[in-house]
Amino acid sequence: MSAEEYTLGGLFLSAFLSSTLFPGGSEIVLAVLVAQRTYDPWMLWGVATAGNTLGGMTSWGLGFLLSWRFPVSGLTKRRQRQAVERIQQWGSPLLLFSWVPVIGDPLCVAAGWLRVNGAVAMLWIGLGKALRYAAIIAMM
């Protein structure tokens, strides 16, 4: 494996882990790699976006699995039902904000738990993450 594959693999792994419930700093890794000017920024953008989107879909999948054990119909508290209603009101476009720290990962889990269509979820999650990474690259 070449040094290039390790570096791009590291960016992918950092982006993946940053988009799960684990903390990460893929933005810093991306910014450093862009500043080094060793790689094409579009390639870095694609690798980071793919890793981060896959991480978001992993969170979505976790939520989907949780829905079997803890169905929405089991919610008894009024505030819990209101939270679900708000998410359902805005629908899958809310996943555009899956990149936002603290709320993004739970949004992906909630989308899976509410059984938002996987392909639609991936579209919105990927779009939000792609726009964020494009903004980071544009600022460099």
N, C-alpha and C positions, 0 to 999 in steps of 0.2 A: 504494500500500500504506500502510495507516495505522500509526501508532506502536504500536498494540495488536498488530497482526499481526507487526511486527518483534520486539516483546518476547516474544510467545508463540512465535514462530519461533525466537528465540534460545534460549529455554528448551528447546524441542524439540531443536534442534541440539546444545545442551550435553548434554542427556540422552542423545541418540543417540551422540555421540562418547565420552561417559563409559562407555558400555557396550560399546565395541569395544576393541581392544587399545591404543587411545590413552588417555592419562590425561585426566581431566577433573574438573570440580567442579560437577556439576549440583545437588548438595545445597545448595551455597552459593547458586547462582542461584535455586533454588526458595525457600530460606529468605528471601532478600532480597525476592523478589516477594511472598511471603506477608506479610512484615512491612510492606510498603508499603500493603497492604490496598486495592490498586487493582483487583485481580482476585478473582473468586470462588475460594476455595481448592480447591474440587472441580474447577474448570476447570484450574487449575494442576496439580493431582494427575493429571488425565487426560492432559494434554499431556506432562508429565514421564514418566508411566508408558508412554505410547505410544512416545515417543522412545527410552526406555531399553530397552523390550521389542524394538523394531525393531532397535536396535543389537545386542542379544543374539542375535537371530535372524540378523543379518548374520555374527556370529562363528560361529553354528551352520552357516550356509551355507558359510563358508570351510572349516570342518572337514569338511563333507560333500564338498566339492570335493577336499580333500586326501586323502580316503579312496580316491579313484580312483587316485591316484598312489602312495599309501603305505598299502596295505591292512593291516588288523589282522593278517592271517595272516602278514605279513612281519616281525612282531616276533620277535626271536630271543633277546633277553636275558630272563632269568627275572624280574627286577624290573619290566621293562616289562609283561610278561604279568600279573604280580600286580596292577599298577596298573589295568590294563584290567579284570581280574576284579573288583576292588573297585568300580569304577564300575558295571560291569554288575550286580553284586550289589545295589546300592542303586537302580539304575535311574533313570528320569526324575525322580522326586521330589527327587533330589539337586540338580536345577536350581533348586529353591526358593532355594538359596544362591548363585545367580548374581549377586546384588547385592554379595556380600562382596568387598572389595578384594583384589587380587592373585590370588585363586583363582577368582573368578566368570567372568572372561573365558575363561580356559583350560577351565573346566567347559563353557561353551557350545561352544567349539571341539571339545572331546572328545566332546560329545554328537552333534555333526554327524558327526564322524569315525567314531563308533560307529554311525551311522545311526539314532539315536533318531528316532522318528516326529516330523515337523515340527510337526504340530498339537499333539501332546502336549508337545513341548519348549516351544512358545510358551505353552501353558497354564501350565506350571510356572515358566518364566522370568517371564512377566507377573505371576503371582501374587506371586512373591518381590519383584519390583520395586515392585509396587503397595503391598505391605505396608510396605516400607521408606519410600516416599514418604509414606504415610499417617502413619507414626510421626514423620517429620520435621515434617509439618504439625501433628500433635497436640502436639508439643513447643513450638510457637510461641505 
